[in-house]
Amino acid sequence: MHTMLELLKPVRTAESAEAGDRERRRLSARRLRAELRERERQERAIMEIAWSRLC
């Protein structure tokens, strides 16, 4: 049965593998940009608190 399922499984072509890799990199880049934006937002919030204490 296992061998039969392997035979029925679609074979990934080089093009589909590249497209999948590109999609993963795109999603990783999007996640990285979102994390950087969040970190910058947190740093700005911390700086605002520090400045408000000085005033």
URVENZI-V893295 format. One record per backbone hydrogen bond with DSSP energy under -1.0 kcal/mol. NH is the residue of the N-H (numbers start at 1). CO is the residue of the C=O. Records with the same first field share a line. If there is no record, write none. Layout:
NH=CO / CO
//
This chain:
5=1
6=2
7=3
8=4
9=5
17=13
18=14
19=15
20=16
21=17
22=18
23=19
24=20
25=21
26=22
27=23
28=24
29=25
30=26
31=27
32=28
33=29
34=30
35=31
36=32
37=33
38=34
39=35
40=36
41=37
42=38
43=39
44=40
45=41
46=42
47=43
48=44
49=45
50=46
51=47
52=48
53=49
54=50
55=51
//
